[in-house]
Amino acid sequence: MDVLRARGRRLRFDSAPLGAGALAARRARRLIGAAPAPPRPHEAPRRQRGRRSVGLPAARVAVAGVVALVFGGAARADVAAGDRITEANVEQVRELISPGLEWCVRHGFPLTVGESRRIEWPRAYREATERYSGQVRLAADGVTLRDYVAGLPFPFIDAKDPQVAVKIMWNYDHNFFATDDLDARNFDADTGAIADHGPMTVERHFLIDHFRRLYWVGRLYVDPKPEKAPNPSGYELQQGLYPILEPFDVKGVGFVSYRYLDAAKQDDAWLYLPALRRVRRLSTAQRSDALFGQDTDVDSYGGYAGHIAWMDWRYLGERDLLAVAHGRHFPVQWNDRVDWAFDEVWERRRVHVVEGVSKLSQYAFGKRVLFIDREAWGIPYSDMYDRAGELWKIWINDVMIRRKILDTPGAVEYPDERIFAPAIVMVDVQLEHATKASLPSHRFPGEQGWYFNQGEKAGVTDDWFTVAALVNAGH
């Protein structure tokens, strides 16, 4: 099927063309249900060929880029509200962006600098943190969370703590973006090759009905709380994305997955393919594979959506970083010329830098470098590297903070300001290919797109997360 074809080419760091075997292996990453490729041996960094890529050598990306992010340079990067960062002046902010974002800026993704503003926690989340965090601990295995009820598990972070990286990751896992449930509906995505300082050549357009998630612990607003009980299966959360409405050849496709409180237990996940009338189980390693000819993988949702126990985590320190935290545009406003880039204000944020290496031998990525906001505990963007240590992809979140996303009758007004995500972008810097999503789609004027902690009012019910419901919706 056309939907299974790989797009573009993989850029190498030498002058030799990509071998047929290596190209086939990378293309397999885009196949539905294809077996993951075996780990590749580590290679010495080589110079990258391609258009603008020669200005971003592999060695700097893989080593010096991370070092600069963590330890900084001799001169402090100075930016002021109103500054416009482009390829012409990106050097002045290299200390404030990741290697992946630097690549994007050098290829046309502009950054407009705004004032930094504080992010306040919702009252219920703050009170739960004060009440329960003192009892939370890590088990003897160093990764399983014990005695967690609700709120932020570890509000006091010590960089000298040998478990600091895992604690930061559990804080990310239990941030306040959604505590009870969420429903993202009527969103779309485009995927295609991206031009240097130019638009995307759209290869496929997707329209998705729902992405929903139901939390079984840490609940603050919807009864039962703070946990759904009884919980004989030991769920931490359930989630699903279905049905895909467009394009026609994947209409009805979707997946559901279950995550468990037991850190030793892998997720259960099922992918429904109506054209084959088949439900296929997905392995944990396959969560890192891009599906349907686009660039995103399930484990990259939000910046990182895998289980904390699946990675070996290493703390790299903390830094100031430019990030979108108080976006101004809803729905998303895409750049007129570089339409795979959203136009928003970027502010200086203090972040923790954490590196994750998968424990799974067939995992697609060699490592992930996550940047985690110290106030919101979310990920503004994350860089992903291949098994040769070369920069491969970046996930970028467009976010804004409001109590009410639309000033229209019937729009949900939340008790406190909360985070919304009008758009995401994932860029494959090796293939010069991207996937962008608008949440919600511009085709649905007046649609809120995001519904948080609404329970049955938003259609988030236990039976929606069953394989039977997945199959029924795909017919």
Secondary structure, 3 states (H helix, E strand, C coil): CHHHCCCCCCCCCCCCCCCHHHHHHHHHCCCCCCCCCCCCCCCCCCCCCCCHHHHCCHHHHHHHHHHHHHHCCCCCCCCCCCCEECCCCHHHHHHHCCHHHHHHHHCCCCEEECCCCCCCCCHHHHHHHHHHHHHCEECCCCCCEECCCCCCCCCCCCCCCCCHHHHHHHHHHCCCCCCCEEEEEEEEEEEEEECCCCCEEEEEEEEEEEEEEEECECCCCCCCCCECCCCCCCEEEEEEEEEEEECHHHCCCEEEEEEECCCCCCCEEEEEECCCCEEEECCCHHHHCCCCCCCCCHHHHHHCCCCHHHEEEEEEEEEEEEECCCCCCCCCCECCCCCCCECCEEEEEEEEEEEEEECCCCCCCCEEEEEEECCCCCCCEEEEECCCCCEEEEEEEEEEEEEECCCCCCCCEEEEEEEEEEEEEEEECCCCEEEEEECCCCCCCCCCCEEECCHHHHCCCHHHHCHHHHHHHHC
